[in-house]
């Protein structure tokens, strides 16, 4: 699943992933952040958000 989201902060995405018991990773980019989250054991089905 891929998603594009422009509203929200890195902290909000981290809080949401933690509330859903998801693992996450993010990387700083020139335009903002690339954030991805997934359920443990299901890394092939990840959500990706660029903001």
ModelCIF file with pLDDT and N, C-alpha, C, O atoms, coordinates in Angstrom:
data_MODEL
#
_entry.id   MODEL 
#
_entity.id                         1 
_entity.type                       polymer 
_entity.pdbx_number_of_molecules   1 
#
_entity_poly.entity_id                      1 
_entity_poly.type                           'polypeptide(L)' 
_entity_poly.nstd_linkage                   no 
_entity_poly.nstd_monomer                   no 
_entity_poly.pdbx_seq_one_letter_code       
;(UNK)(UNK)(UNK)(UNK)(UNK)(UNK)(UNK)(UNK)(UNK)(UNK)(UNK)(UNK)(UNK)(UNK)(UNK)(UNK)
(UNK)(UNK)(UNK)(UNK)(UNK)(UNK)(UNK)(UNK)(UNK)(UNK)(UNK)(UNK)(UNK)(UNK)(UNK)(UNK)
(UNK)(UNK)(UNK)(UNK)(UNK)(UNK)(UNK)(UNK)(UNK)(UNK)(UNK)(UNK)(UNK)(UNK)(UNK)(UNK)
(UNK)(UNK)(UNK)
;
_entity_poly.pdbx_seq_one_letter_code_can   XXXXXXXXXXXXXXXXXXXXXXXXXXXXXXXXXXXXXXXXXXXXXXXXXXX 
_entity_poly.pdbx_strand_id                 A 
#
loop_
_entity_poly_seq.entity_id 
_entity_poly_seq.num 
_entity_poly_seq.mon_id 
_entity_poly_seq.hetero 
1 1  UNK n 
1 2  UNK n 
1 3  UNK n 
1 4  UNK n 
1 5  UNK n 
1 6  UNK n 
1 7  UNK n 
1 8  UNK n 
1 9  UNK n 
1 10 UNK n 
1 11 UNK n 
1 12 UNK n 
1 13 UNK n 
1 14 UNK n 
1 15 UNK n 
1 16 UNK n 
1 17 UNK n 
1 18 UNK n 
1 19 UNK n 
1 20 UNK n 
1 21 UNK n 
1 22 UNK n 
1 23 UNK n 
1 24 UNK n 
1 25 UNK n 
1 26 UNK n 
1 27 UNK n 
1 28 UNK n 
1 29 UNK n 
1 30 UNK n 
1 31 UNK n 
1 32 UNK n 
1 33 UNK n 
1 34 UNK n 
1 35 UNK n 
1 36 UNK n 
1 37 UNK n 
1 38 UNK n 
1 39 UNK n 
1 40 UNK n 
1 41 UNK n 
1 42 UNK n 
1 43 UNK n 
1 44 UNK n 
1 45 UNK n 
1 46 UNK n 
1 47 UNK n 
1 48 UNK n 
1 49 UNK n 
1 50 UNK n 
1 51 UNK n 
#
_struct_asym.id          A 
_struct_asym.entity_id   1 
#
loop_
_ma_qa_metric.id 
_ma_qa_metric.mode 
_ma_qa_metric.name 
_ma_qa_metric.software_group_id 
_ma_qa_metric.type 
1 global pLDDT . pLDDT 
2 local  pLDDT . pLDDT 
#
_ma_qa_metric_global.metric_id      1 
_ma_qa_metric_global.metric_value   85.31 
_ma_qa_metric_global.model_id       1 
_ma_qa_metric_global.ordinal_id     1 
#
loop_
_ma_qa_metric_local.label_asym_id 
_ma_qa_metric_local.label_comp_id 
_ma_qa_metric_local.label_seq_id 
_ma_qa_metric_local.metric_id 
_ma_qa_metric_local.metric_value 
_ma_qa_metric_local.model_id 
_ma_qa_metric_local.ordinal_id 
A UNK 1  2 54.00 1 1  
A UNK 2  2 54.00 1 2  
A UNK 3  2 55.00 1 3  
A UNK 4  2 57.00 1 4  
A UNK 5  2 54.00 1 5  
A UNK 6  2 57.00 1 6  
A UNK 7  2 71.00 1 7  
A UNK 8  2 80.00 1 8  
A UNK 9  2 87.00 1 9  
A UNK 10 2 88.00 1 10 
A UNK 11 2 91.00 1 11 
A UNK 12 2 90.00 1 12 
A UNK 13 2 89.00 1 13 
A UNK 14 2 93.00 1 14 
A UNK 15 2 93.00 1 15 
A UNK 16 2 91.00 1 16 
A UNK 17 2 93.00 1 17 
A UNK 18 2 95.00 1 18 
A UNK 19 2 94.00 1 19 
A UNK 20 2 93.00 1 20 
A UNK 21 2 95.00 1 21 
A UNK 22 2 94.00 1 22 
A UNK 23 2 95.00 1 23 
A UNK 24 2 96.00 1 24 
A UNK 25 2 95.00 1 25 
A UNK 26 2 96.00 1 26 
A UNK 27 2 95.00 1 27 
A UNK 28 2 95.00 1 28 
A UNK 29 2 92.00 1 29 
A UNK 30 2 92.00 1 30 
A UNK 31 2 86.00 1 31 
A UNK 32 2 87.00 1 32 
A UNK 33 2 90.00 1 33 
A UNK 34 2 90.00 1 34 
A UNK 35 2 91.00 1 35 
A UNK 36 2 93.00 1 36 
A UNK 37 2 94.00 1 37 
A UNK 38 2 94.00 1 38 
A UNK 39 2 94.00 1 39 
A UNK 40 2 93.00 1 40 
A UNK 41 2 90.00 1 41 
A UNK 42 2 89.00 1 42 
A UNK 43 2 83.00 1 43 
A UNK 44 2 85.00 1 44 
A UNK 45 2 85.00 1 45 
A UNK 46 2 86.00 1 46 
A UNK 47 2 82.00 1 47 
A UNK 48 2 82.00 1 48 
A UNK 49 2 79.00 1 49 
A UNK 50 2 77.00 1 50 
A UNK 51 2 77.00 1 51 
#
loop_
_atom_site.group_PDB 
_atom_site.id 
_atom_site.type_symbol 
_atom_site.label_atom_id 
_atom_site.label_alt_id 
_atom_site.label_comp_id 
_atom_site.label_asym_id 
_atom_site.label_entity_id 
_atom_site.label_seq_id 
_atom_site.pdbx_PDB_ins_code 
_atom_site.Cartn_x 
_atom_site.Cartn_y 
_atom_site.Cartn_z 
_atom_site.occupancy 
_atom_site.B_iso_or_equiv 
_atom_site.pdbx_formal_charge 
_atom_site.auth_seq_id 
_atom_site.auth_comp_id 
_atom_site.auth_asym_id 
_atom_site.auth_atom_id 
_atom_site.pdbx_PDB_model_num 
ATOM 1   N N  . UNK A 1 1  ? 0.841  -1.164  0.000  1.00 54.00 ? 1  UNK A N  1 
ATOM 2   C CA . UNK A 1 1  ? 0.000  0.000   0.000  1.00 54.00 ? 1  UNK A CA 1 
ATOM 3   C C  . UNK A 1 1  ? 0.891  1.233   0.000  1.00 54.00 ? 1  UNK A C  1 
ATOM 4   O O  . UNK A 1 1  ? 1.807  1.323   0.818  1.00 54.00 ? 1  UNK A O  1 
ATOM 5   N N  . UNK A 1 2  ? 0.651  2.169   -0.882 1.00 54.00 ? 2  UNK A N  1 
ATOM 6   C CA . UNK A 1 2  ? 1.380  3.437   -0.925 1.00 54.00 ? 2  UNK A CA 1 
ATOM 7   C C  . UNK A 1 2  ? 0.392  4.572   -0.701 1.00 54.00 ? 2  UNK A C  1 
ATOM 8   O O  . UNK A 1 2  ? -0.731 4.549   -1.205 1.00 54.00 ? 2  UNK A O  1 
ATOM 9   N N  . UNK A 1 3  ? 0.830  5.559   0.060  1.00 55.00 ? 3  UNK A N  1 
ATOM 10  C CA . UNK A 1 3  ? -0.013 6.710   0.344  1.00 55.00 ? 3  UNK A CA 1 
ATOM 11  C C  . UNK A 1 3  ? 0.821  7.973   0.183  1.00 55.00 ? 3  UNK A C  1 
ATOM 12  O O  . UNK A 1 3  ? 2.026  7.962   0.437  1.00 55.00 ? 3  UNK A O  1 
ATOM 13  N N  . UNK A 1 4  ? 0.197  9.040   -0.228 1.00 57.00 ? 4  UNK A N  1 
ATOM 14  C CA . UNK A 1 4  ? 0.844  10.340  -0.279 1.00 57.00 ? 4  UNK A CA 1 
ATOM 15  C C  . UNK A 1 4  ? 0.082  11.248  0.668  1.00 57.00 ? 4  UNK A C  1 
ATOM 16  O O  . UNK A 1 4  ? -1.138 11.375  0.561  1.00 57.00 ? 4  UNK A O  1 
ATOM 17  N N  . UNK A 1 5  ? 0.779  11.872  1.582  1.00 54.00 ? 5  UNK A N  1 
ATOM 18  C CA . UNK A 1 5  ? 0.145  12.672  2.613  1.00 54.00 ? 5  UNK A CA 1 
ATOM 19  C C  . UNK A 1 5  ? 0.979  13.928  2.813  1.00 54.00 ? 5  UNK A C  1 
ATOM 20  O O  . UNK A 1 5  ? 2.200  13.848  2.943  1.00 54.00 ? 5  UNK A O  1 
ATOM 21  N N  . UNK A 1 6  ? 0.340  15.064  2.839  1.00 57.00 ? 6  UNK A N  1 
ATOM 22  C CA . UNK A 1 6  ? 1.083  16.312  3.005  1.00 57.00 ? 6  UNK A CA 1 
ATOM 23  C C  . UNK A 1 6  ? 0.855  16.961  4.360  1.00 57.00 ? 6  UNK A C  1 
ATOM 24  O O  . UNK A 1 6  ? 1.670  17.790  4.767  1.00 57.00 ? 6  UNK A O  1 
ATOM 25  N N  . UNK A 1 7  ? -0.194 16.633  5.068  1.00 71.00 ? 7  UNK A N  1 
ATOM 26  C CA . UNK A 1 7  ? -0.464 17.229  6.367  1.00 71.00 ? 7  UNK A CA 1 
ATOM 27  C C  . UNK A 1 7  ? 0.025  16.306  7.459  1.00 71.00 ? 7  UNK A C  1 
ATOM 28  O O  . UNK A 1 7  ? -0.026 15.085  7.314  1.00 71.00 ? 7  UNK A O  1 
ATOM 29  N N  . UNK A 1 8  ? 0.488  16.866  8.527  1.00 80.00 ? 8  UNK A N  1 
ATOM 30  C CA . UNK A 1 8  ? 0.970  16.066  9.646  1.00 80.00 ? 8  UNK A CA 1 
ATOM 31  C C  . UNK A 1 8  ? 2.459  16.273  9.845  1.00 80.00 ? 8  UNK A C  1 
ATOM 32  O O  . UNK A 1 8  ? 3.172  16.748  8.962  1.00 80.00 ? 8  UNK A O  1 
ATOM 33  N N  . UNK A 1 9  ? 2.897  15.904  11.021 1.00 87.00 ? 9  UNK A N  1 
ATOM 34  C CA . UNK A 1 9  ? 4.308  16.033  11.359 1.00 87.00 ? 9  UNK A CA 1 
ATOM 35  C C  . UNK A 1 9  ? 4.916  14.655  11.528 1.00 87.00 ? 9  UNK A C  1 
ATOM 36  O O  . UNK A 1 9  ? 4.206  13.659  11.667 1.00 87.00 ? 9  UNK A O  1 
ATOM 37  N N  . UNK A 1 10 ? 6.210  14.614  11.515 1.00 88.00 ? 10 UNK A N  1 
ATOM 38  C CA . UNK A 1 10 ? 6.902  13.354  11.740 1.00 88.00 ? 10 UNK A CA 1 
ATOM 39  C C  . UNK A 1 10 ? 6.480  12.754  13.076 1.00 88.00 ? 10 UNK A C  1 
ATOM 40  O O  . UNK A 1 10 ? 6.248  11.550  13.176 1.00 88.00 ? 10 UNK A O  1 
ATOM 41  N N  . UNK A 1 11 ? 6.383  13.593  14.093 1.00 91.00 ? 11 UNK A N  1 
ATOM 42  C CA . UNK A 1 11 ? 5.985  13.112  15.418 1.00 91.00 ? 11 UNK A CA 1 
ATOM 43  C C  . UNK A 1 11 ? 4.599  12.487  15.399 1.00 91.00 ? 11 UNK A C  1 
ATOM 44  O O  . UNK A 1 11 ? 4.371  11.482  16.072 1.00 91.00 ? 11 UNK A O  1 
ATOM 45  N N  . UNK A 1 12 ? 3.664  13.063  14.639 1.00 90.00 ? 12 UNK A N  1 
ATOM 46  C CA . UNK A 1 12 ? 2.313  12.503  14.552 1.00 90.00 ? 12 UNK A CA 1 
ATOM 47  C C  . UNK A 1 12 ? 2.321  11.135  13.868 1.00 90.00 ? 12 UNK A C  1 
ATOM 48  O O  . UNK A 1 12 ? 1.608  10.227  14.295 1.00 90.00 ? 12 UNK A O  1 
ATOM 49  N N  . UNK A 1 13 ? 3.112  10.983  12.821 1.00 89.00 ? 13 UNK A N  1 
ATOM 50  C CA . UNK A 1 13 ? 3.182  9.689   12.143 1.00 89.00 ? 13 UNK A CA 1 
ATOM 51  C C  . UNK A 1 13 ? 3.828  8.637   13.045 1.00 89.00 ? 13 UNK A C  1 
ATOM 52  O O  . UNK A 1 13 ? 3.405  7.481   13.055 1.00 89.00 ? 13 UNK A O  1 
ATOM 53  N N  . UNK A 1 14 ? 4.839  9.031   13.791 1.00 93.00 ? 14 UNK A N  1 
ATOM 54  C CA . UNK A 1 14 ? 5.472  8.100   14.735 1.00 93.00 ? 14 UNK A CA 1 
ATOM 55  C C  . UNK A 1 14 ? 4.478  7.684   15.807 1.00 93.00 ? 14 UNK A C  1 
ATOM 56  O O  . UNK A 1 14 ? 4.370  6.499   16.122 1.00 93.00 ? 14 UNK A O  1 
ATOM 57  N N  . UNK A 1 15 ? 3.748  8.646   16.375 1.00 93.00 ? 15 UNK A N  1 
ATOM 58  C CA . UNK A 1 15 ? 2.740  8.331   17.399 1.00 93.00 ? 15 UNK A CA 1 
ATOM 59  C C  . UNK A 1 15 ? 1.672  7.390   16.854 1.00 93.00 ? 15 UNK A C  1 
ATOM 60  O O  . UNK A 1 15 ? 1.255  6.457   17.541 1.00 93.00 ? 15 UNK A O  1 
ATOM 61  N N  . UNK A 1 16 ? 1.232  7.630   15.630 1.00 91.00 ? 16 UNK A N  1 
ATOM 62  C CA . UNK A 1 16 ? 0.211  6.766   15.023 1.00 91.00 ? 16 UNK A CA 1 
ATOM 63  C C  . UNK A 1 16 ? 0.742  5.352   14.830 1.00 91.00 ? 16 UNK A C  1 
ATOM 64  O O  . UNK A 1 16 ? 0.045  4.385   15.137 1.00 91.00 ? 16 UNK A O  1 
ATOM 65  N N  . UNK A 1 17 ? 1.954  5.219   14.330 1.00 93.00 ? 17 UNK A N  1 
ATOM 66  C CA . UNK A 1 17 ? 2.543  3.890   14.124 1.00 93.00 ? 17 UNK A CA 1 
ATOM 67  C C  . UNK A 1 17 ? 2.688  3.164   15.463 1.00 93.00 ? 17 UNK A C  1 
ATOM 68  O O  . UNK A 1 17 ? 2.380  1.977   15.563 1.00 93.00 ? 17 UNK A O  1 
ATOM 69  N N  . UNK A 1 18 ? 3.153  3.870   16.481 1.00 95.00 ? 18 UNK A N  1 
ATOM 70  C CA . UNK A 1 18 ? 3.308  3.244   17.803 1.00 95.00 ? 18 UNK A CA 1 
ATOM 71  C C  . UNK A 1 18 ? 1.959  2.858   18.391 1.00 95.00 ? 18 UNK A C  1 
ATOM 72  O O  . UNK A 1 18 ? 1.849  1.811   19.029 1.00 95.00 ? 18 UNK A O  1 
ATOM 73  N N  . UNK A 1 19 ? 0.926  3.681   18.190 1.00 94.00 ? 19 UNK A N  1 
ATOM 74  C CA . UNK A 1 19 ? -0.408 3.358   18.699 1.00 94.00 ? 19 UNK A CA 1 
ATOM 75  C C  . UNK A 1 19 ? -0.977 2.115   18.032 1.00 94.00 ? 19 UNK A C  1 
ATOM 76  O O  . UNK A 1 19 ? -1.770 1.390   18.634 1.00 94.00 ? 19 UNK A O  1 
ATOM 77  N N  . UNK A 1 20 ? -0.576 1.868   16.792 1.00 93.00 ? 20 UNK A N  1 
ATOM 78  C CA . UNK A 1 20 ? -1.038 0.693   16.049 1.00 93.00 ? 20 UNK A CA 1 
ATOM 79  C C  . UNK A 1 20 ? -0.082 -0.489  16.178 1.00 93.00 ? 20 UNK A C  1 
ATOM 80  O O  . UNK A 1 20 ? -0.233 -1.490  15.478 1.00 93.00 ? 20 UNK A O  1 
ATOM 81  N N  . UNK A 1 21 ? 0.898  -0.377  17.069 1.00 95.00 ? 21 UNK A N  1 
ATOM 82  C CA . UNK A 1 21 ? 1.909  -1.425  17.280 1.00 95.00 ? 21 UNK A CA 1 
ATOM 83  C C  . UNK A 1 21 ? 2.634  -1.787  15.990 1.00 95.00 ? 21 UNK A C  1 
ATOM 84  O O  . UNK A 1 21 ? 2.914  -2.955  15.723 1.00 95.00 ? 21 UNK A O  1 
ATOM 85  N N  . UNK A 1 22 ? 2.932  -0.767  15.199 1.00 94.00 ? 22 UNK A N  1 
ATOM 86  C CA . UNK A 1 22 ? 3.657  -0.967  13.952 1.00 94.00 ? 22 UNK A CA 1 
ATOM 87  C C  . UNK A 1 22 ? 5.117  -0.574  14.146 1.00 94.00 ? 22 UNK A C  1 
ATOM 88  O O  . UNK A 1 22 ? 5.445  0.260   14.990 1.00 94.00 ? 22 UNK A O  1 
ATOM 89  N N  . UNK A 1 23 ? 5.974  -1.182  13.358 1.00 95.00 ? 23 UNK A N  1 
ATOM 90  C CA . UNK A 1 23 ? 7.363  -0.756  13.294 1.00 95.00 ? 23 UNK A CA 1 
ATOM 91  C C  . UNK A 1 23 ? 7.434  0.319   12.225 1.00 95.00 ? 23 UNK A C  1 
ATOM 92  O O  . UNK A 1 23 ? 6.576  0.370   11.344 1.00 95.00 ? 23 UNK A O  1 
ATOM 93  N N  . UNK A 1 24 ? 8.436  1.175   12.286 1.00 96.00 ? 24 UNK A N  1 
ATOM 94  C CA . UNK A 1 24 ? 8.521  2.264   11.324 1.00 96.00 ? 24 UNK A CA 1 
ATOM 95  C C  . UNK A 1 24 ? 9.976  2.652   11.095 1.00 96.00 ? 24 UNK A C  1 
ATOM 96  O O  . UNK A 1 24 ? 10.873 2.325   11.871 1.00 96.00 ? 24 UNK A O  1 
ATOM 97  N N  . UNK A 1 25 ? 10.160 3.361   9.998  1.00 95.00 ? 25 UNK A N  1 
ATOM 98  C CA . UNK A 1 25 ? 11.466 3.900   9.652  1.00 95.00 ? 25 UNK A CA 1 
ATOM 99  C C  . UNK A 1 25 ? 11.202 5.183   8.879  1.00 95.00 ? 25 UNK A C  1 
ATOM 100 O O  . UNK A 1 25 ? 10.169 5.316   8.223  1.00 95.00 ? 25 UNK A O  1 
ATOM 101 N N  . UNK A 1 26 ? 12.123 6.116   8.953  1.00 96.00 ? 26 UNK A N  1 
ATOM 102 C CA . UNK A 1 26 ? 11.985 7.348   8.196  1.00 96.00 ? 26 UNK A CA 1 
ATOM 103 C C  . UNK A 1 26 ? 13.354 7.865   7.801  1.00 96.00 ? 26 UNK A C  1 
ATOM 104 O O  . UNK A 1 26 ? 14.372 7.544   8.415  1.00 96.00 ? 26 UNK A O  1 
ATOM 105 N N  . UNK A 1 27 ? 13.342 8.670   6.763  1.00 95.00 ? 27 UNK A N  1 
ATOM 106 C CA . UNK A 1 27 ? 14.583 9.243   6.251  1.00 95.00 ? 27 UNK A CA 1 
ATOM 107 C C  . UNK A 1 27 ? 14.321 10.681  5.853  1.00 95.00 ? 27 UNK A C  1 
ATOM 108 O O  . UNK A 1 27 ? 13.324 10.974  5.192  1.00 95.00 ? 27 UNK A O  1 
ATOM 109 N N  . UNK A 1 28 ? 15.201 11.574  6.247  1.00 95.00 ? 28 UNK A N  1 
ATOM 110 C CA . UNK A 1 28 ? 15.104 12.988  5.872  1.00 95.00 ? 28 UNK A CA 1 
ATOM 111 C C  . UNK A 1 28 ? 15.451 13.123  4.397  1.00 95.00 ? 28 UNK A C  1 
ATOM 112 O O  . UNK A 1 28 ? 16.441 12.560  3.929  1.00 95.00 ? 28 UNK A O  1 
ATOM 113 N N  . UNK A 1 29 ? 14.631 13.872  3.668  1.00 92.00 ? 29 UNK A N  1 
ATOM 114 C CA . UNK A 1 29 ? 14.874 14.142  2.258  1.00 92.00 ? 29 UNK A CA 1 
ATOM 115 C C  . UNK A 1 29 ? 14.977 15.653  2.060  1.00 92.00 ? 29 UNK A C  1 
ATOM 116 O O  . UNK A 1 29 ? 14.782 16.424  2.999  1.00 92.00 ? 29 UNK A O  1 
ATOM 117 N N  . UNK A 1 30 ? 15.277 16.058  0.860  1.00 92.00 ? 30 UNK A N  1 
ATOM 118 C CA . UNK A 1 30 ? 15.355 17.480  0.529  1.00 92.00 ? 30 UNK A CA 1 
ATOM 119 C C  . UNK A 1 30 ? 13.995 18.148  0.741  1.00 92.00 ? 30 UNK A C  1 
ATOM 120 O O  . UNK A 1 30 ? 13.925 19.291  1.192  1.00 92.00 ? 30 UNK A O  1 
ATOM 121 N N  . UNK A 1 31 ? 12.916 17.430  0.414  1.00 86.00 ? 31 UNK A N  1 
ATOM 122 C CA . UNK A 1 31 ? 11.563 17.986  0.487  1.00 86.00 ? 31 UNK A CA 1 
ATOM 123 C C  . UNK A 1 31 ? 10.872 17.765  1.830  1.00 86.00 ? 31 UNK A C  1 
ATOM 124 O O  . UNK A 1 31 ? 9.818  18.356  2.063  1.00 86.00 ? 31 UNK A O  1 
ATOM 125 N N  . UNK A 1 32 ? 11.413 16.956  2.705  1.00 87.00 ? 32 UNK A N  1 
ATOM 126 C CA . UNK A 1 32 ? 10.762 16.647  3.977  1.00 87.00 ? 32 UNK A CA 1 
ATOM 127 C C  . UNK A 1 32 ? 11.228 15.298  4.494  1.00 87.00 ? 32 UNK A C  1 
ATOM 128 O O  . UNK A 1 32 ? 12.397 15.126  4.839  1.00 87.00 ? 32 UNK A O  1 
ATOM 129 N N  . UNK A 1 33 ? 10.299 14.331  4.546  1.00 90.00 ? 33 UNK A N  1 
ATOM 130 C CA . UNK A 1 33 ? 10.621 12.993  5.037  1.00 90.00 ? 33 UNK A CA 1 
ATOM 131 C C  . UNK A 1 33 ? 9.959  11.927  4.180  1.00 90.00 ? 33 UNK A C  1 
ATOM 132 O O  . UNK A 1 33 ? 8.886  12.142  3.617  1.00 90.00 ? 33 UNK A O  1 
ATOM 133 N N  . UNK A 1 34 ? 10.608 10.783  4.089  1.00 90.00 ? 34 UNK A N  1 
ATOM 134 C CA . UNK A 1 34 ? 9.993  9.552   3.596  1.00 90.00 ? 34 UNK A CA 1 
ATOM 135 C C  . UNK A 1 34 ? 9.788  8.689   4.828  1.00 90.00 ? 34 UNK A C  1 
ATOM 136 O O  . UNK A 1 34 ? 10.747 8.369   5.531  1.00 90.00 ? 34 UNK A O  1 
ATOM 137 N N  . UNK A 1 35 ? 8.552  8.314   5.092  1.00 91.00 ? 35 UNK A N  1 
ATOM 138 C CA . UNK A 1 35 ? 8.190  7.557   6.280  1.00 91.00 ? 35 UNK A CA 1 
ATOM 139 C C  . UNK A 1 35 ? 7.519  6.274   5.829  1.00 91.00 ? 35 UNK A C  1 
ATOM 140 O O  . UNK A 1 35 ? 6.692  6.293   4.917  1.00 91.00 ? 35 UNK A O  1 
ATOM 141 N N  . UNK A 1 36 ? 7.863  5.165   6.454  1.00 93.00 ? 36 UNK A N  1 
ATOM 142 C CA . UNK A 1 36 ? 7.175  3.913   6.159  1.00 93.00 ? 36 UNK A CA 1 
ATOM 143 C C  . UNK A 1 36 ? 6.899  3.192   7.467  1.00 93.00 ? 36 UNK A C  1 
ATOM 144 O O  . UNK A 1 36 ? 7.664  3.295   8.426  1.00 93.00 ? 36 UNK A O  1 
ATOM 145 N N  . UNK A 1 37 ? 5.797  2.464   7.489  1.00 94.00 ? 37 UNK A N  1 
ATOM 146 C CA . UNK A 1 37 ? 5.394  1.710   8.676  1.00 94.00 ? 37 UNK A CA 1 
ATOM 147 C C  . UNK A 1 37 ? 4.851  0.357   8.236  1.00 94.00 ? 37 UNK A C  1 
ATOM 148 O O  . UNK A 1 37 ? 4.288  0.229   7.150  1.00 94.00 ? 37 UNK A O  1 
ATOM 149 N N  . UNK A 1 38 ? 5.024  -0.649  9.085  1.00 94.00 ? 38 UNK A N  1 
ATOM 150 C CA . UNK A 1 38 ? 4.582  -2.006  8.778  1.00 94.00 ? 38 UNK A CA 1 
ATOM 151 C C  . UNK A 1 38 ? 4.357  -2.764  10.074 1.00 94.00 ? 38 UNK A C  1 
ATOM 152 O O  . UNK A 1 38 ? 4.889  -2.405  11.124 1.00 94.00 ? 38 UNK A O  1 
ATOM 153 N N  . UNK A 1 39 ? 3.567  -3.811  9.980  1.00 94.00 ? 39 UNK A N  1 
ATOM 154 C CA . UNK A 1 39 ? 3.372  -4.687  11.134 1.00 94.00 ? 39 UNK A CA 1 
ATOM 155 C C  . UNK A 1 39 ? 4.514  -5.687  11.191 1.00 94.00 ? 39 UNK A C  1 
ATOM 156 O O  . UNK A 1 39 ? 4.932  -6.203  10.155 1.00 94.00 ? 39 UNK A O  1 
ATOM 157 N N  . UNK A 1 40 ? 5.023  -5.968  12.378 1.00 93.00 ? 40 UNK A N  1 
ATOM 158 C CA . UNK A 1 40 ? 6.104  -6.952  12.505 1.00 93.00 ? 40 UNK A CA 1 
ATOM 159 C C  . UNK A 1 40 ? 5.705  -8.273  11.840 1.00 93.00 ? 40 UNK A C  1 
ATOM 160 O O  . UNK A 1 40 ? 4.596  -8.773  12.033 1.00 93.00 ? 40 UNK A O  1 
ATOM 161 N N  . UNK A 1 41 ? 6.615  -8.813  11.069 1.00 90.00 ? 41 UNK A N  1 
ATOM 162 C CA . UNK A 1 41 ? 6.356  -10.068 10.368 1.00 90.00 ? 41 UNK A CA 1 
ATOM 163 C C  . UNK A 1 41 ? 5.652  -9.887  9.038  1.00 90.00 ? 41 UNK A C  1 
ATOM 164 O O  . UNK A 1 41 ? 5.429  -10.868 8.327  1.00 90.00 ? 41 UNK A O  1 
ATOM 165 N N  . UNK A 1 42 ? 5.294  -8.656  8.679  1.00 89.00 ? 42 UNK A N  1 
ATOM 166 C CA . UNK A 1 42 ? 4.599  -8.391  7.417  1.00 89.00 ? 42 UNK A CA 1 
ATOM 167 C C  . UNK A 1 42 ? 5.250  -7.210  6.702  1.00 89.00 ? 42 UNK A C  1 
ATOM 168 O O  . UNK A 1 42 ? 4.567  -6.280  6.274  1.00 89.00 ? 42 UNK A O  1 
ATOM 169 N N  . UNK A 1 43 ? 6.557  -7.257  6.580  1.00 83.00 ? 43 UNK A N  1 
ATOM 170 C CA . UNK A 1 43 ? 7.311  -6.159  5.995  1.00 83.00 ? 43 UNK A CA 1 
ATOM 171 C C  . UNK A 1 43 ? 6.976  -5.932  4.514  1.00 83.00 ? 43 UNK A C  1 
ATOM 172 O O  . UNK A 1 43 ? 7.193  -4.837  3.996  1.00 83.00 ? 43 UNK A O  1 
ATOM 173 N N  . UNK A 1 44 ? 6.451  -6.952  3.832  1.00 85.00 ? 44 UNK A N  1 
ATOM 174 C CA . UNK A 1 44 ? 6.117  -6.815  2.419  1.00 85.00 ? 44 UNK A CA 1 
ATOM 175 C C  . UNK A 1 44 ? 4.884  -5.932  2.211  1.00 85.00 ? 44 UNK A C  1 
ATOM 176 O O  . UNK A 1 44 ? 4.651  -5.448  1.103  1.00 85.00 ? 44 UNK A O  1 
ATOM 177 N N  . UNK A 1 45 ? 4.100  -5.721  3.260  1.00 85.00 ? 45 UNK A N  1 
ATOM 178 C CA . UNK A 1 45 ? 2.886  -4.929  3.181  1.00 85.00 ? 45 UNK A CA 1 
ATOM 179 C C  . UNK A 1 45 ? 3.073  -3.679  4.027  1.00 85.00 ? 45 UNK A C  1 
ATOM 180 O O  . UNK A 1 45 ? 2.607  -3.612  5.164  1.00 85.00 ? 45 UNK A O  1 
ATOM 181 N N  . UNK A 1 46 ? 3.765  -2.677  3.457  1.00 86.00 ? 46 UNK A N  1 
ATOM 182 C CA . UNK A 1 46 ? 4.101  -1.486  4.218  1.00 86.00 ? 46 UNK A CA 1 
ATOM 183 C C  . UNK A 1 46 ? 3.374  -0.265  3.661  1.00 86.00 ? 46 UNK A C  1 
ATOM 184 O O  . UNK A 1 46 ? 3.030  -0.209  2.480  1.00 86.00 ? 46 UNK A O  1 
ATOM 185 N N  . UNK A 1 47 ? 3.154  0.694   4.525  1.00 82.00 ? 47 UNK A N  1 
ATOM 186 C CA . UNK A 1 47 ? 2.589  1.976   4.129  1.00 82.00 ? 47 UNK A CA 1 
ATOM 187 C C  . UNK A 1 47 ? 3.749  2.952   3.975  1.00 82.00 ? 47 UNK A C  1 
ATOM 188 O O  . UNK A 1 47 ? 4.614  3.041   4.847  1.00 82.00 ? 47 UNK A O  1 
ATOM 189 N N  . UNK A 1 48 ? 3.763  3.676   2.872  1.00 82.00 ? 48 UNK A N  1 
ATOM 190 C CA . UNK A 1 48 ? 4.814  4.673   2.624  1.00 82.00 ? 48 UNK A CA 1 
ATOM 191 C C  . UNK A 1 48 ? 4.173  6.042   2.513  1.00 82.00 ? 48 UNK A C  1 
ATOM 192 O O  . UNK A 1 48 ? 3.182  6.223   1.805  1.00 82.00 ? 48 UNK A O  1 
ATOM 193 N N  . UNK A 1 49 ? 4.746  7.000   3.214  1.00 79.00 ? 49 UNK A N  1 
ATOM 194 C CA . UNK A 1 49 ? 4.209  8.359   3.221  1.00 79.00 ? 49 UNK A CA 1 
ATOM 195 C C  . UNK A 1 49 ? 5.346  9.327   2.944  1.00 79.00 ? 49 UNK A C  1 
ATOM 196 O O  . UNK A 1 49 ? 6.398  9.243   3.577  1.00 79.00 ? 49 UNK A O  1 
ATOM 197 N N  . UNK A 1 50 ? 5.149  10.233  2.018  1.00 77.00 ? 50 UNK A N  1 
ATOM 198 C CA . UNK A 1 50 ? 6.149  11.261  1.727  1.00 77.00 ? 50 UNK A CA 1 
ATOM 199 C C  . UNK A 1 50 ? 5.535  12.602  2.093  1.00 77.00 ? 50 UNK A C  1 
ATOM 200 O O  . UNK A 1 50 ? 4.461  12.970  1.618  1.00 77.00 ? 50 UNK A O  1 
ATOM 201 N N  . UNK A 1 51 ? 6.240  13.315  2.943  1.00 77.00 ? 51 UNK A N  1 
ATOM 202 C CA . UNK A 1 51 ? 5.731  14.635  3.335  1.00 77.00 ? 51 UNK A CA 1 
ATOM 203 C C  . UNK A 1 51 ? 6.870  15.580  3.600  1.00 77.00 ? 51 UNK A C  1 
ATOM 204 O O  . UNK A 1 51 ? 6.642  16.740  3.942  1.00 77.00 ? 51 UNK A O  1 
#
